[in-house]
Amino acid sequence: MKFLKPNFSNALDSPAFKKKKSRQVSSGKVKKRTSTQRKSWGGLVRIILVWLVLIMGMVGIGYRLYHLQIVKGEEFFNRAQGQQKTNLRRYIPRRSIVDREGRVLASDQLVYDVYAHRLLLEESIEDVARKLGEVLPELDVNGLIQRINNQQTGVIVARNLTENQADRVRALRIIGVDLDQRYGRFYPQDDLWADVIGYVDMDHNGQAGVEHSQGELLQRDLSSPEVRGMLRVTRNALGSIIPASLPDKAIYLDDLSLKLTVDSRLQRAVRDRLRVQMEQFKAKKGAVIVLDAHTGSILALACEPTYNPNRYFAYDFALFKNWSVTDTYEPGSTFKPINVAIALDEGVINPNSYVSDPAQVTVDGWPIANASRTGLGRVSITRAMDVSSNTAMIDIMRRIPRARYFERLEELGINQRMGLDLPFEGVGFLKSKEVFTARDIEMAVSSFGQGLSLTPMKLVQLTGALANGGKLITPHVVEGLVDANGEIQVYPDIEETQVFQESSAYAVVKMMESVVENGTGKVAQIEGYKVGGKTGTAQKHDGRGRYSATARITSFVSVLPTDNPRYVVLAVIDEPQGDSLFGSTVAAPIVTDVMKSLIRIRGIPPSN
Amino acid sequence: MTYYRENNLPNKRVRSRKQQEVNPVVITPKKVQIPFWLNFFNFITNTFSGFSIITVIGCFVVYGLTVSAPSEWTKRYRSLQELQKRERQLTFNNEVIKNQLAQEAREANSGLVTPDLSQTPVFLPQTDVKPLDKELPVTSSPKRIEPIFPIAY
């Protein structure tokens, strides 16, 4: 056999093109023609035709390919993207707020608004309105029909629907009616925590309280890729999302919530008691603060009057501030324990010293008298505190050089910010150093808590310093970010400075114990427990540079229990009405009942 | 061509000769020495064939997973959304009910009684109880038993 290379010219010589002649069968042997044979042109034409057809097919396909890929490529690409790409809307709520026991005080829910667009409606407007009316019982069906007739698109059917109601509307599957989803913030305890937590407005921005000051902790960091609300993902023909198209860690969302140091049960007791007292004395405003002096945690904070953050728009905006943090007042006698602690620290007196307590003294030409208009003569400091003598305090504080006294007051931070985690903190007022040290009168009035002003929260902090052995700790409401297991992930930084010696602070607490046992604080006695306290009854300025005869601000601060001081309770009532308006009659009963609740809730054992 | 031996021997020998007639040539197969390199190549071939088969099966498995991934993922994601919804609704309703309960408790006729604040809560007096020391049992040292070695099983 001849083996030929498979190229074109040899193909033309192939037997297929040779003309066939009939063969004569001889005796078993096949006669082969060996001479060259003539070519058949028909075969050649056939093969060229086949070749042409195939080539044309290839060219056609090539052209089609070019047309589809290059000419229309972009259009098809966009169509494919349109089919495949979809928006994935993630549930990224604002973090919820919990109290120290884990009760939820504020949380995000999904709320829906229903819109109707007349342009897109396929059924009659009456039918649509009727169907919606069946699902939403409070809907005014006729009003809705009118509104849809008046407006082409964007008619609001209903607002703030819950998820269940929205599911029912969605199940109707009416074309032209759609649901707009957004986050709504809800406060299950209504007005119990309004002063501490505040509220968020329609744009979900905190405007008061912890919602405002801790906005960064509550609102997740939107710049990080993990927290994008709307993701662009690819889905397959069945509508399922292809996970590979998601950005890294896209679905991960931490479940941290903001934990506060406050206690709901105590807050309820506090607020109820405060309301009763405000009712009784028809006071302008009132506040109660309960502090754990060891850690600086605030256990309860209630201001009256208050508002319901679920319906903040219905209230006067003056209520949105927490006045115990923002407004200053002249503390009056409740500042005396702090002055005594300063004097003990400076060494000008010791706990057993005796001072003179006349009924009245004259300082720089100004006459200053005791509230009781009587004097006991020579008294121990403890007794002076018992009866809350102003003149005895002047006798004590005049022993300290004026500049040094002013320095000590500044060291306490009376005219500086505490760095609270509640917003809009008010700063106290001290006269300038020149004015303060120029004459004795400033020292004299400061000795019984007038002439300087501070916020109720600052007074609580200072009394807390007495209770915990002399350390000034920033009061705080925020404990940190806590995960679902209750473990704290993010701690705030709490500052601590020693401002009193431990012995001085302890001595003053003992004097406060005597005030309750023998002095003006008898109302605060609790059987089986040793508590310390101090009453305060201060006259308010009448706005014309003089003290008003009638407007008072009554307060009572207590330390519990005095053998192992831990808790500080302050109640301030502004402008009570009626007769017998003193710290001991207006504010002290609140503190007594709050302490009893505190004992019960925290399980404080009796003092023996 | 067969050869016949001279038969001078007894019958036993005759039988063996007959066997030998039937199987005249008994060839014991010589042990074939496969060369080392051939063995090695065979081993490589078989191993890699095995790997190929495993890889192909693995490819099928991965393909199956890839194809089912989107629908699985979407199913799980929907259940995640459902669970999130249930969680937030449950916590919220829980808190609202607690709040309602607390408010109703204030009403006089609710059947709930506020604790009497004039009495201190019940505290048991502290008892100084020393924990009982477990007396260590007096054990004598174990009697030494002379081991008996078994001499037979």
Interface residues (C-beta under 8 A of the other chain):
Chain A: Y91 P93 S96 R103 V104 L105 S107 D108 Q109 L110 E163 F186 P188 Q189 D190 L192 R235 N236 L238 G239 S240 I241 I242 P243 A244 I251 R268 D272 I526 E527 G528 Y529 D593 K596 S597 I599 R600 G603 P605 P606
Chain B: A69 P70 S71 W73 T74 Y77 L80 Q81 Q84 K85 R88 Q89 T91 F92 N94 E95 V96 K98 N99 A102 R106 P115 L117 S118 T120 P121 F123
